[in-house]
């Protein structure tokens, strides 16, 4: 009974290759973290923001954009493939922010191991 949609900044061609296995709605070149992209996704799903949850692995793009659009969000750990060398500057900054987040007693246990 769940509706799904891929909201991605990747090209339609790249998403279509991945989407062959899951066959879901998608928005390519979405322009995350612009809240308009998330509102468009809600419209395509035919749901109000209060009934949509965004699952993403990027704090600054996925989670920030969803929260700015009024959606609940779930941060998941990203998959780093063996031998992958490109990490990205934002990923390093995310790790620092999550390090401090985990040490705040008011937030203890809310991320269940993400970013540790």
Biopython code that builds the backbone (N, CA, C, O; Angstrom):
import numpy as np
from Bio.PDB.StructureBuilder import StructureBuilder

atoms = [
    (1, "UNK", "N", (0.791, -1.203, 0.000)),
    (1, "UNK", "CA", (0.000, 0.000, 0.000)),
    (1, "UNK", "C", (0.827, 1.258, 0.000)),
    (1, "UNK", "O", (0.264, 2.339, 0.170)),
    (2, "UNK", "N", (2.150, 1.183, -0.183)),
    (2, "UNK", "CA", (2.974, 2.382, -0.212)),
    (2, "UNK", "C", (3.208, 2.829, -1.647)),
    (2, "UNK", "O", (3.400, 2.010, -2.546)),
    (3, "UNK", "N", (3.188, 4.135, -1.843)),
    (3, "UNK", "CA", (3.561, 4.700, -3.139)),
    (3, "UNK", "C", (5.025, 5.111, -3.046)),
    (3, "UNK", "O", (5.477, 5.579, -2.001)),
    (4, "UNK", "N", (5.762, 4.936, -4.137)),
    (4, "UNK", "CA", (7.174, 5.319, -4.147)),
    (4, "UNK", "C", (7.466, 6.204, -5.344)),
    (4, "UNK", "O", (6.784, 6.166, -6.368)),
    (5, "UNK", "N", (8.514, 7.005, -5.169)),
    (5, "UNK", "CA", (8.968, 7.894, -6.221)),
    (5, "UNK", "C", (10.440, 8.173, -5.984)),
    (5, "UNK", "O", (10.854, 8.428, -4.853)),
    (6, "UNK", "N", (11.232, 8.126, -7.044)),
    (6, "UNK", "CA", (12.642, 8.495, -6.961)),
    (6, "UNK", "C", (12.782, 9.963, -7.338)),
    (6, "UNK", "O", (12.436, 10.368, -8.448)),
    (7, "UNK", "N", (13.287, 10.744, -6.413)),
    (7, "UNK", "CA", (13.551, 12.160, -6.659)),
    (7, "UNK", "C", (15.060, 12.295, -6.756)),
    (7, "UNK", "O", (15.766, 12.177, -5.754)),
    (8, "UNK", "N", (15.551, 12.540, -7.955)),
    (8, "UNK", "CA", (16.991, 12.472, -8.181)),
    (8, "UNK", "C", (17.487, 13.652, -8.997)),
    (8, "UNK", "O", (16.768, 14.209, -9.827)),
    (9, "UNK", "N", (18.735, 14.018, -8.738)),
    (9, "UNK", "CA", (19.391, 15.037, -9.556)),
    (9, "UNK", "C", (20.115, 14.414, -10.748)),
    (9, "UNK", "O", (20.721, 15.127, -11.548)),
    (10, "UNK", "N", (20.056, 13.100, -10.870)),
    (10, "UNK", "CA", (20.661, 12.410, -12.013)),
    (10, "UNK", "C", (19.801, 12.584, -13.265)),
    (10, "UNK", "O", (18.656, 13.032, -13.202)),
    (11, "UNK", "N", (20.384, 12.221, -14.388)),
    (11, "UNK", "CA", (19.674, 12.317, -15.664)),
    (11, "UNK", "C", (18.608, 11.227, -15.755)),
    (11, "UNK", "O", (18.682, 10.210, -15.065)),
    (12, "UNK", "N", (17.632, 11.449, -16.603)),
    (12, "UNK", "CA", (16.573, 10.459, -16.815)),
    (12, "UNK", "C", (17.157, 9.144, -17.319)),
    (12, "UNK", "O", (16.701, 8.075, -16.911)),
    (13, "UNK", "N", (18.151, 9.200, -18.193)),
    (13, "UNK", "CA", (18.758, 7.975, -18.730)),
    (13, "UNK", "C", (19.366, 7.122, -17.615)),
    (13, "UNK", "O", (19.212, 5.901, -17.611)),
    (14, "UNK", "N", (20.050, 7.759, -16.680)),
    (14, "UNK", "CA", (20.669, 7.008, -15.583)),
    (14, "UNK", "C", (19.603, 6.423, -14.656)),
    (14, "UNK", "O", (19.719, 5.277, -14.222)),
    (15, "UNK", "N", (18.567, 7.203, -14.355)),
    (15, "UNK", "CA", (17.497, 6.720, -13.483)),
    (15, "UNK", "C", (16.743, 5.578, -14.151)),
    (15, "UNK", "O", (16.392, 4.603, -13.486)),
    (16, "UNK", "N", (16.490, 5.678, -15.442)),
    (16, "UNK", "CA", (15.754, 4.627, -16.152)),
    (16, "UNK", "C", (16.486, 3.288, -16.093)),
    (16, "UNK", "O", (15.849, 2.239, -16.000)),
    (17, "UNK", "N", (17.824, 3.317, -16.145)),
    (17, "UNK", "CA", (18.595, 2.067, -16.031)),
    (17, "UNK", "C", (18.359, 1.424, -14.667)),
    (17, "UNK", "O", (18.167, 0.212, -14.574)),
    (18, "UNK", "N", (18.375, 2.227, -13.622)),
    (18, "UNK", "CA", (18.132, 1.727, -12.262)),
    (18, "UNK", "C", (16.667, 1.335, -12.080)),
    (18, "UNK", "O", (16.362, 0.334, -11.432)),
    (19, "UNK", "N", (15.783, 2.113, -12.642)),
    (19, "UNK", "CA", (14.342, 1.942, -12.440)),
    (19, "UNK", "C", (13.780, 0.705, -13.145)),
    (19, "UNK", "O", (12.659, 0.290, -12.849)),
    (20, "UNK", "N", (14.530, 0.113, -14.061)),
    (20, "UNK", "CA", (14.065, -1.115, -14.717)),
    (20, "UNK", "C", (13.744, -2.207, -13.707)),
    (20, "UNK", "O", (12.864, -3.036, -13.939)),
    (21, "UNK", "N", (14.450, -2.207, -12.602)),
    (21, "UNK", "CA", (14.266, -3.247, -11.584)),
    (21, "UNK", "C", (13.123, -2.943, -10.617)),
    (21, "UNK", "O", (12.542, -3.868, -10.049)),
    (22, "UNK", "N", (12.792, -1.682, -10.421)),
    (22, "UNK", "CA", (11.779, -1.351, -9.413)),
    (22, "UNK", "C", (10.512, -0.720, -9.988)),
    (22, "UNK", "O", (9.463, -0.747, -9.344)),
    (23, "UNK", "N", (10.597, -0.166, -11.168)),
    (23, "UNK", "CA", (9.443, 0.400, -11.875)),
    (23, "UNK", "C", (8.584, 1.311, -11.009)),
    (23, "UNK", "O", (7.449, 0.984, -10.663)),
    (24, "UNK", "N", (9.145, 2.442, -10.676)),
    (24, "UNK", "CA", (8.431, 3.423, -9.876)),
    (24, "UNK", "C", (8.426, 4.775, -10.580)),
    (24, "UNK", "O", (9.150, 4.977, -11.555)),
    (25, "UNK", "N", (7.628, 5.676, -10.093)),
    (25, "UNK", "CA", (7.646, 7.045, -10.610)),
    (25, "UNK", "C", (9.006, 7.657, -10.314)),
    (25, "UNK", "O", (9.674, 7.264, -9.358)),
    (26, "UNK", "N", (9.419, 8.622, -11.136)),
    (26, "UNK", "CA", (10.658, 9.328, -10.827)),
    (26, "UNK", "C", (10.632, 10.732, -11.402)),
    (26, "UNK", "O", (9.909, 11.041, -12.349)),
    (27, "UNK", "N", (11.455, 11.566, -10.786)),
    (27, "UNK", "CA", (11.700, 12.922, -11.280)),
    (27, "UNK", "C", (13.209, 13.030, -11.448)),
    (27, "UNK", "O", (13.960, 12.884, -10.483)),
    (28, "UNK", "N", (13.647, 13.285, -12.663)),
    (28, "UNK", "CA", (15.067, 13.432, -12.970)),
    (28, "UNK", "C", (15.455, 14.910, -12.903)),
    (28, "UNK", "O", (14.617, 15.799, -13.062)),
    (29, "UNK", "N", (16.731, 15.145, -12.667)),
    (29, "UNK", "CA", (17.258, 16.505, -12.616)),
    (29, "UNK", "C", (16.342, 17.388, -11.773)),
    (29, "UNK", "O", (15.917, 18.458, -12.209)),
    (30, "UNK", "N", (16.046, 16.922, -10.563)),
    (30, "UNK", "CA", (15.031, 17.524, -9.699)),
    (30, "UNK", "C", (15.417, 18.884, -9.136)),
    (30, "UNK", "O", (14.548, 19.716, -8.877)),
    (31, "UNK", "N", (16.697, 19.113, -8.945)),
    (31, "UNK", "CA", (17.115, 20.390, -8.369)),
    (31, "UNK", "C", (17.053, 20.409, -6.849)),
    (31, "UNK", "O", (16.754, 21.441, -6.248)),
    (32, "UNK", "N", (17.335, 19.273, -6.228)),
    (32, "UNK", "CA", (17.364, 19.213, -4.767)),
    (32, "UNK", "C", (18.481, 20.111, -4.248)),
    (32, "UNK", "O", (19.520, 20.193, -4.903)),
    (33, "UNK", "N", (18.337, 20.766, -3.150)),
    (33, "UNK", "CA", (17.320, 20.667, -2.110)),
    (33, "UNK", "C", (16.172, 21.677, -2.236)),
    (33, "UNK", "O", (15.541, 22.003, -1.231)),
    (34, "UNK", "N", (15.892, 22.168, -3.415)),
    (34, "UNK", "CA", (14.792, 23.124, -3.602)),
    (34, "UNK", "C", (13.471, 22.487, -3.155)),
    (34, "UNK", "O", (13.099, 21.431, -3.665)),
    (35, "UNK", "N", (12.761, 23.110, -2.213)),
    (35, "UNK", "CA", (11.486, 22.552, -1.740)),
    (35, "UNK", "C", (10.471, 22.321, -2.863)),
    (35, "UNK", "O", (9.596, 21.465, -2.734)),
    (36, "UNK", "N", (10.578, 23.067, -3.951)),
    (36, "UNK", "CA", (9.650, 22.893, -5.074)),
    (36, "UNK", "C", (9.753, 21.483, -5.659)),
    (36, "UNK", "O", (8.754, 20.926, -6.113)),
    (37, "UNK", "N", (10.956, 20.905, -5.649)),
    (37, "UNK", "CA", (11.136, 19.543, -6.157)),
    (37, "UNK", "C", (10.353, 18.549, -5.306)),
    (37, "UNK", "O", (9.753, 17.611, -5.831)),
    (38, "UNK", "N", (10.361, 18.754, -4.016)),
    (38, "UNK", "CA", (9.648, 17.854, -3.103)),
    (38, "UNK", "C", (8.142, 18.050, -3.210)),
    (38, "UNK", "O", (7.380, 17.086, -3.120)),
    (39, "UNK", "N", (7.711, 19.288, -3.402)),
    (39, "UNK", "CA", (6.272, 19.546, -3.603)),
    (39, "UNK", "C", (5.795, 18.911, -4.912)),
    (39, "UNK", "O", (4.679, 18.398, -4.986)),
    (40, "UNK", "N", (6.634, 18.948, -5.930)),
    (40, "UNK", "CA", (6.296, 18.304, -7.210)),
    (40, "UNK", "C", (6.153, 16.796, -7.019)),
    (40, "UNK", "O", (5.245, 16.179, -7.575)),
    (41, "UNK", "N", (7.046, 16.210, -6.236)),
    (41, "UNK", "CA", (6.972, 14.770, -5.958)),
    (41, "UNK", "C", (5.665, 14.440, -5.235)),
    (41, "UNK", "O", (5.008, 13.452, -5.563)),
    (42, "UNK", "N", (5.288, 15.256, -4.259)),
    (42, "UNK", "CA", (4.024, 15.042, -3.539)),
    (42, "UNK", "C", (2.851, 15.109, -4.504)),
    (42, "UNK", "O", (1.929, 14.297, -4.428)),
    (43, "UNK", "N", (2.887, 16.078, -5.410)),
    (43, "UNK", "CA", (1.803, 16.222, -6.391)),
    (43, "UNK", "C", (1.721, 14.993, -7.294)),
    (43, "UNK", "O", (0.628, 14.507, -7.583)),
    (44, "UNK", "N", (2.874, 14.489, -7.740)),
    (44, "UNK", "CA", (2.877, 13.293, -8.596)),
    (44, "UNK", "C", (2.330, 12.078, -7.842)),
    (44, "UNK", "O", (1.682, 11.216, -8.436)),
    (45, "UNK", "N", (2.588, 12.015, -6.559)),
    (45, "UNK", "CA", (2.078, 10.914, -5.741)),
    (45, "UNK", "C", (0.614, 11.106, -5.359)),
    (45, "UNK", "O", (-0.056, 10.167, -4.928)),
    (46, "UNK", "N", (0.125, 12.341, -5.524)),
    (46, "UNK", "CA", (-1.247, 12.644, -5.143)),
    (46, "UNK", "C", (-1.439, 12.660, -3.638)),
    (46, "UNK", "O", (-2.505, 12.304, -3.134)),
    (47, "UNK", "N", (-0.386, 13.079, -2.913)),
    (47, "UNK", "CA", (-0.418, 13.076, -1.460)),
    (47, "UNK", "C", (0.018, 14.424, -0.900)),
    (47, "UNK", "O", (0.850, 15.105, -1.499)),
    (48, "UNK", "N", (-0.542, 14.814, 0.250)),
    (48, "UNK", "CA", (-0.071, 16.032, 0.908)),
    (48, "UNK", "C", (1.267, 15.762, 1.602)),
    (48, "UNK", "O", (1.569, 14.615, 1.930)),
    (49, "UNK", "N", (2.063, 16.794, 1.824)),
    (49, "UNK", "CA", (3.372, 16.607, 2.468)),
    (49, "UNK", "C", (3.297, 15.868, 3.807)),
    (49, "UNK", "O", (4.237, 15.160, 4.169)),
    (50, "UNK", "N", (2.213, 16.018, 4.532)),
    (50, "UNK", "CA", (2.074, 15.364, 5.840)),
    (50, "UNK", "C", (2.017, 13.838, 5.724)),
    (50, "UNK", "O", (2.214, 13.136, 6.715)),
    (51, "UNK", "N", (1.752, 13.327, 4.528)),
    (51, "UNK", "CA", (1.642, 11.882, 4.326)),
    (51, "UNK", "C", (2.835, 11.307, 3.560)),
    (51, "UNK", "O", (2.808, 10.153, 3.130)),
    (52, "UNK", "N", (3.870, 12.112, 3.396)),
    (52, "UNK", "CA", (5.039, 11.691, 2.613)),
    (52, "UNK", "C", (6.273, 11.693, 3.504)),
    (52, "UNK", "O", (6.462, 12.591, 4.325)),
    (53, "UNK", "N", (7.100, 10.687, 3.331)),
    (53, "UNK", "CA", (8.386, 10.633, 4.024)),
    (53, "UNK", "C", (9.491, 10.491, 2.976)),
    (53, "UNK", "O", (9.372, 9.713, 2.029)),
    (54, "UNK", "N", (10.543, 11.242, 3.162)),
    (54, "UNK", "CA", (11.691, 11.191, 2.260)),
    (54, "UNK", "C", (12.778, 10.360, 2.917)),
    (54, "UNK", "O", (13.147, 10.602, 4.067)),
    (55, "UNK", "N", (13.288, 9.382, 2.186)),
    (55, "UNK", "CA", (14.406, 8.564, 2.646)),
    (55, "UNK", "C", (15.601, 8.951, 1.787)),
    (55, "UNK", "O", (15.558, 8.836, 0.562)),
    (56, "UNK", "N", (16.657, 9.406, 2.429)),
    (56, "UNK", "CA", (17.814, 9.840, 1.657)),
    (56, "UNK", "C", (19.111, 9.625, 2.397)),
    (56, "UNK", "O", (19.122, 9.425, 3.611)),
    (57, "UNK", "N", (20.213, 9.667, 1.652)),
    (57, "UNK", "CA", (21.533, 9.445, 2.244)),
    (57, "UNK", "C", (22.391, 10.697, 2.263)),
    (57, "UNK", "O", (23.573, 10.635, 2.604)),
    (58, "UNK", "N", (21.811, 11.829, 1.903)),
    (58, "UNK", "CA", (22.573, 13.073, 1.901)),
    (58, "UNK", "C", (21.876, 14.098, 2.798)),
    (58, "UNK", "O", (20.734, 14.489, 2.559)),
    (59, "UNK", "N", (22.585, 14.508, 3.814)),
    (59, "UNK", "CA", (22.032, 15.437, 4.786)),
    (59, "UNK", "C", (21.678, 16.781, 4.150)),
    (59, "UNK", "O", (20.605, 17.324, 4.412)),
    (60, "UNK", "N", (22.568, 17.318, 3.321)),
    (60, "UNK", "CA", (22.370, 18.661, 2.769)),
    (60, "UNK", "C", (21.410, 18.712, 1.590)),
    (60, "UNK", "O", (20.805, 19.755, 1.343)),
    (61, "UNK", "N", (21.254, 17.631, 0.869)),
    (61, "UNK", "CA", (20.370, 17.641, -0.294)),
    (61, "UNK", "C", (19.034, 16.977, 0.029)),
    (61, "UNK", "O", (17.985, 17.611, -0.090)),
    (62, "UNK", "N", (19.060, 15.738, 0.427)),
    (62, "UNK", "CA", (17.832, 14.972, 0.633)),
    (62, "UNK", "C", (17.072, 15.435, 1.880)),
    (62, "UNK", "O", (15.901, 15.807, 1.799)),
    (63, "UNK", "N", (17.737, 15.408, 3.010)),
    (63, "UNK", "CA", (17.072, 15.669, 4.284)),
    (63, "UNK", "C", (16.729, 17.155, 4.431)),
    (63, "UNK", "O", (15.619, 17.504, 4.830)),
    (64, "UNK", "N", (17.667, 18.006, 4.112)),
    (64, "UNK", "CA", (17.411, 19.451, 4.205)),
    (64, "UNK", "C", (16.262, 19.858, 3.287)),
    (64, "UNK", "O", (15.377, 20.608, 3.698)),
    (65, "UNK", "N", (16.271, 19.374, 2.062)),
    (65, "UNK", "CA", (15.211, 19.718, 1.117)),
    (65, "UNK", "C", (13.858, 19.226, 1.575)),
    (65, "UNK", "O", (12.869, 19.955, 1.494)),
    (66, "UNK", "N", (13.804, 17.990, 2.059)),
    (66, "UNK", "CA", (12.537, 17.430, 2.543)),
    (66, "UNK", "C", (12.006, 18.231, 3.726)),
    (66, "UNK", "O", (10.820, 18.556, 3.779)),
    (67, "UNK", "N", (12.876, 18.546, 4.664)),
    (67, "UNK", "CA", (12.447, 19.295, 5.836)),
    (67, "UNK", "C", (11.968, 20.697, 5.472)),
    (67, "UNK", "O", (11.000, 21.192, 6.049)),
    (68, "UNK", "N", (12.637, 21.331, 4.526)),
    (68, "UNK", "CA", (12.211, 22.669, 4.083)),
    (68, "UNK", "C", (10.855, 22.627, 3.389)),
    (68, "UNK", "O", (10.125, 23.618, 3.384)),
    (69, "UNK", "N", (10.518, 21.475, 2.800)),
    (69, "UNK", "CA", (9.227, 21.327, 2.113)),
    (69, "UNK", "C", (8.127, 20.813, 3.050)),
    (69, "UNK", "O", (6.989, 20.615, 2.624)),
    (70, "UNK", "N", (8.469, 20.597, 4.321)),
    (70, "UNK", "CA", (7.477, 20.143, 5.280)),
    (70, "UNK", "C", (7.265, 18.645, 5.312)),
    (70, "UNK", "O", (6.256, 18.176, 5.839)),
    (71, "UNK", "N", (8.203, 17.876, 4.754)),
    (71, "UNK", "CA", (8.111, 16.419, 4.756)),
    (71, "UNK", "C", (8.913, 15.849, 5.913)),
    (71, "UNK", "O", (9.941, 16.406, 6.298)),
    (72, "UNK", "N", (8.444, 14.739, 6.465)),
    (72, "UNK", "CA", (9.276, 13.988, 7.394)),
    (72, "UNK", "C", (10.402, 13.362, 6.589)),
    (72, "UNK", "O", (10.278, 13.157, 5.382)),
    (73, "UNK", "N", (11.504, 13.060, 7.270)),
    (73, "UNK", "CA", (12.639, 12.504, 6.545)),
    (73, "UNK", "C", (13.356, 11.453, 7.388)),
    (73, "UNK", "O", (13.312, 11.469, 8.619)),
    (74, "UNK", "N", (14.014, 10.544, 6.681)),
    (74, "UNK", "CA", (14.814, 9.493, 7.301)),
    (74, "UNK", "C", (16.186, 9.518, 6.628)),
    (74, "UNK", "O", (16.296, 9.359, 5.412)),
    (75, "UNK", "N", (17.218, 9.717, 7.429)),
    (75, "UNK", "CA", (18.586, 9.695, 6.920)),
    (75, "UNK", "C", (19.126, 8.275, 7.031)),
    (75, "UNK", "O", (19.136, 7.691, 8.114)),
    (76, "UNK", "N", (19.572, 7.727, 5.913)),
    (76, "UNK", "CA", (20.185, 6.403, 5.905)),
    (76, "UNK", "C", (21.657, 6.554, 5.535)),
    (76, "UNK", "O", (22.053, 7.528, 4.894)),
    (77, "UNK", "N", (22.449, 5.590, 5.942)),
    (77, "UNK", "CA", (23.866, 5.599, 5.608)),
    (77, "UNK", "C", (24.013, 5.305, 4.117)),
    (77, "UNK", "O", (23.309, 4.449, 3.581)),
    (78, "UNK", "N", (24.913, 6.002, 3.452)),
    (78, "UNK", "CA", (25.110, 5.764, 2.030)),
    (78, "UNK", "C", (25.993, 4.546, 1.811)),
    (78, "UNK", "O", (26.796, 4.175, 2.667)),
    (79, "UNK", "N", (25.826, 3.940, 0.658)),
    (79, "UNK", "CA", (26.590, 2.738, 0.319)),
    (79, "UNK", "C", (27.876, 3.162, -0.379)),
    (79, "UNK", "O", (27.847, 3.809, -1.425)),
    (80, "UNK", "N", (28.979, 2.794, 0.204)),
    (80, "UNK", "CA", (30.274, 3.067, -0.410)),
    (80, "UNK", "C", (30.822, 1.742, -0.908)),
    (80, "UNK", "O", (31.064, 0.823, -0.126)),
    (81, "UNK", "N", (31.011, 1.655, -2.198)),
    (81, "UNK", "CA", (31.472, 0.411, -2.813)),
    (81, "UNK", "C", (32.952, 0.173, -2.531)),
    (81, "UNK", "O", (33.721, 1.127, -2.413)),
    (82, "UNK", "N", (33.357, -1.094, -2.423)),
    (82, "UNK", "CA", (34.778, -1.405, -2.205)),
    (82, "UNK", "C", (35.635, -0.792, -3.320)),
    (82, "UNK", "O", (35.302, -0.883, -4.502)),
    (83, "UNK", "N", (36.721, -0.180, -2.923)),
    (83, "UNK", "CA", (37.619, 0.423, -3.892)),
    (83, "UNK", "C", (37.218, 1.820, -4.332)),
    (83, "UNK", "O", (37.944, 2.458, -5.094)),
    (84, "UNK", "N", (36.078, 2.302, -3.867)),
    (84, "UNK", "CA", (35.629, 3.643, -4.231)),
    (84, "UNK", "C", (36.503, 4.666, -3.510)),
    (84, "UNK", "O", (36.655, 4.616, -2.290)),
    (85, "UNK", "N", (37.067, 5.581, -4.268)),
    (85, "UNK", "CA", (37.996, 6.552, -3.683)),
    (85, "UNK", "C", (37.388, 7.943, -3.545)),
    (85, "UNK", "O", (37.797, 8.703, -2.667)),
    (86, "UNK", "N", (36.428, 8.292, -4.385)),
    (86, "UNK", "CA", (35.816, 9.629, -4.314)),
    (86, "UNK", "C", (34.815, 9.660, -3.166)),
    (86, "UNK", "O", (33.866, 8.876, -3.139)),
    (87, "UNK", "N", (35.027, 10.554, -2.237)),
    (87, "UNK", "CA", (34.185, 10.638, -1.048)),
    (87, "UNK", "C", (33.330, 11.899, -1.044)),
    (87, "UNK", "O", (32.170, 11.855, -0.634)),
    (88, "UNK", "N", (33.868, 12.988, -1.482)),
    (88, "UNK", "CA", (33.120, 14.234, -1.548)),
    (88, "UNK", "C", (33.269, 15.070, -0.286)),
    (88, "UNK", "O", (33.228, 14.551, 0.830)),
    (89, "UNK", "N", (33.442, 16.365, -0.482)),
    (89, "UNK", "CA", (33.639, 17.297, 0.635)),
    (89, "UNK", "C", (32.403, 17.384, 1.528)),
    (89, "UNK", "O", (32.523, 17.508, 2.747)),
    (90, "UNK", "N", (31.222, 17.321, 0.924)),
    (90, "UNK", "CA", (30.004, 17.413, 1.727)),
    (90, "UNK", "C", (29.839, 16.201, 2.626)),
    (90, "UNK", "O", (29.317, 16.327, 3.734)),
    (91, "UNK", "N", (30.268, 15.034, 2.177)),
    (91, "UNK", "CA", (30.187, 13.830, 3.003)),
    (91, "UNK", "C", (31.055, 13.992, 4.260)),
    (91, "UNK", "O", (30.665, 13.556, 5.343)),
    (92, "UNK", "N", (32.225, 14.615, 4.114)),
    (92, "UNK", "CA", (33.106, 14.850, 5.257)),
    (92, "UNK", "C", (32.420, 15.796, 6.233)),
    (92, "UNK", "O", (32.429, 15.550, 7.439)),
    (93, "UNK", "N", (31.829, 16.869, 5.733)),
    (93, "UNK", "CA", (31.122, 17.825, 6.583)),
    (93, "UNK", "C", (29.922, 17.163, 7.265)),
    (93, "UNK", "O", (29.645, 17.437, 8.432)),
    (94, "UNK", "N", (29.213, 16.298, 6.546)),
    (94, "UNK", "CA", (28.095, 15.560, 7.141)),
    (94, "UNK", "C", (28.570, 14.729, 8.330)),
    (94, "UNK", "O", (27.908, 14.692, 9.367)),
    (95, "UNK", "N", (29.715, 14.061, 8.180)),
    (95, "UNK", "CA", (30.246, 13.234, 9.268)),
    (95, "UNK", "C", (30.530, 14.083, 10.506)),
    (95, "UNK", "O", (30.257, 13.655, 11.628)),
    (96, "UNK", "N", (31.076, 15.282, 10.309)),
    (96, "UNK", "CA", (31.363, 16.177, 11.439)),
    (96, "UNK", "C", (30.064, 16.598, 12.119)),
    (96, "UNK", "O", (29.965, 16.554, 13.345)),
    (97, "UNK", "N", (29.087, 16.998, 11.347)),
    (97, "UNK", "CA", (27.803, 17.414, 11.907)),
    (97, "UNK", "C", (27.152, 16.262, 12.665)),
    (97, "UNK", "O", (26.646, 16.458, 13.769)),
    (98, "UNK", "N", (27.159, 15.072, 12.088)),
    (98, "UNK", "CA", (26.566, 13.913, 12.750)),
    (98, "UNK", "C", (27.329, 13.532, 14.017)),
    (98, "UNK", "O", (26.731, 13.046, 14.977)),
    (99, "UNK", "N", (28.631, 13.747, 14.027)),
    (99, "UNK", "CA", (29.424, 13.467, 15.224)),
    (99, "UNK", "C", (28.914, 14.321, 16.379)),
    (99, "UNK", "O", (28.700, 13.813, 17.479)),
    (100, "UNK", "N", (28.719, 15.616, 16.135)),
    (100, "UNK", "CA", (28.205, 16.507, 17.173)),
    (100, "UNK", "C", (26.751, 16.166, 17.514)),
    (100, "UNK", "O", (26.353, 16.211, 18.678)),
    (101, "UNK", "N", (25.985, 15.834, 16.518)),
    (101, "UNK", "CA", (24.573, 15.487, 16.723)),
    (101, "UNK", "C", (24.444, 14.310, 17.685)),
    (101, "UNK", "O", (23.601, 14.327, 18.582)),
    (102, "UNK", "N", (25.273, 13.298, 17.500)),
    (102, "UNK", "CA", (25.221, 12.101, 18.343)),
    (102, "UNK", "C", (25.634, 12.389, 19.781)),
    (102, "UNK", "O", (25.274, 11.635, 20.685)),
    (103, "UNK", "N", (26.363, 13.440, 20.003)),
    (103, "UNK", "CA", (26.828, 13.761, 21.344)),
    (103, "UNK", "C", (25.895, 14.700, 22.095)),
    (103, "UNK", "O", (26.122, 14.992, 23.269)),
    (104, "UNK", "N", (24.863, 15.168, 21.439)),
    (104, "UNK", "CA", (23.872, 16.026, 22.084)),
    (104, "UNK", "C", (22.879, 15.135, 22.830)),
    (104, "UNK", "O", (22.168, 14.356, 22.195)),
    (105, "UNK", "N", (22.813, 15.227, 24.157)),
    (105, "UNK", "CA", (21.937, 14.338, 24.932)),
    (105, "UNK", "C", (20.465, 14.435, 24.540)),
    (105, "UNK", "O", (19.718, 13.473, 24.719)),
    (106, "UNK", "N", (20.041, 15.568, 24.015)),
    (106, "UNK", "CA", (18.638, 15.727, 23.601)),
    (106, "UNK", "C", (18.307, 14.883, 22.377)),
    (106, "UNK", "O", (17.139, 14.593, 22.116)),
    (107, "UNK", "N", (19.324, 14.492, 21.633)),
    (107, "UNK", "CA", (19.093, 13.752, 20.383)),
    (107, "UNK", "C", (19.585, 12.315, 20.453)),
    (107, "UNK", "O", (19.486, 11.578, 19.472)),
    (108, "UNK", "N", (20.101, 11.918, 21.576)),
    (108, "UNK", "CA", (20.693, 10.592, 21.724)),
    (108, "UNK", "C", (19.713, 9.497, 21.298)),
    (108, "UNK", "O", (18.567, 9.463, 21.747)),
    (109, "UNK", "N", (20.179, 8.611, 20.430)),
    (109, "UNK", "CA", (19.386, 7.472, 20.001)),
    (109, "UNK", "C", (18.443, 7.742, 18.836)),
    (109, "UNK", "O", (17.798, 6.810, 18.356)),
    (110, "UNK", "N", (18.339, 8.978, 18.365)),
    (110, "UNK", "CA", (17.375, 9.281, 17.309)),
    (110, "UNK", "C", (17.842, 8.843, 15.935)),
    (110, "UNK", "O", (17.011, 8.660, 15.045)),
    (111, "UNK", "N", (19.142, 8.668, 15.726)),
    (111, "UNK", "CA", (19.634, 8.298, 14.399)),
    (111, "UNK", "C", (20.045, 6.841, 14.297)),
    (111, "UNK", "O", (20.464, 6.399, 13.228)),
    (112, "UNK", "N", (19.939, 6.092, 15.368)),
    (112, "UNK", "CA", (20.159, 4.638, 15.350)),
    (112, "UNK", "C", (21.409, 4.201, 14.603)),
    (112, "UNK", "O", (21.335, 3.328, 13.738)),
    (113, "UNK", "N", (22.546, 4.786, 14.916)),
    (113, "UNK", "CA", (23.804, 4.315, 14.355)),
    (113, "UNK", "C", (24.224, 4.979, 13.060)),
    (113, "UNK", "O", (25.326, 4.714, 12.578)),
    (114, "UNK", "N", (23.400, 5.826, 12.478)),
    (114, "UNK", "CA", (23.769, 6.492, 11.238)),
    (114, "UNK", "C", (24.912, 7.465, 11.521)),
    (114, "UNK", "O", (24.846, 8.252, 12.466)),
    (115, "UNK", "N", (25.947, 7.406, 10.707)),
    (115, "UNK", "CA", (27.042, 8.356, 10.796)),
    (115, "UNK", "C", (28.047, 8.064, 11.889)),
    (115, "UNK", "O", (28.924, 8.891, 12.139)),
    (116, "UNK", "N", (27.956, 6.913, 12.558)),
    (116, "UNK", "CA", (28.925, 6.573, 13.598)),
    (116, "UNK", "C", (30.141, 5.911, 13.023)),
    (116, "UNK", "O", (31.060, 5.558, 13.762)),
]
sb = StructureBuilder()
sb.init_structure("model")
sb.init_model(0)
sb.init_chain("A")
sb.init_seg("    ")
for serial, (resi, resn, name, xyz) in enumerate(atoms, 1):
    if name == "N":
        sb.init_residue(resn, " ", resi, " ")
    sb.init_atom(name, np.array(xyz, "f"), 0.0, 1.0, " ", f" {name:<3s}", serial, name[0])
structure = sb.get_structure()
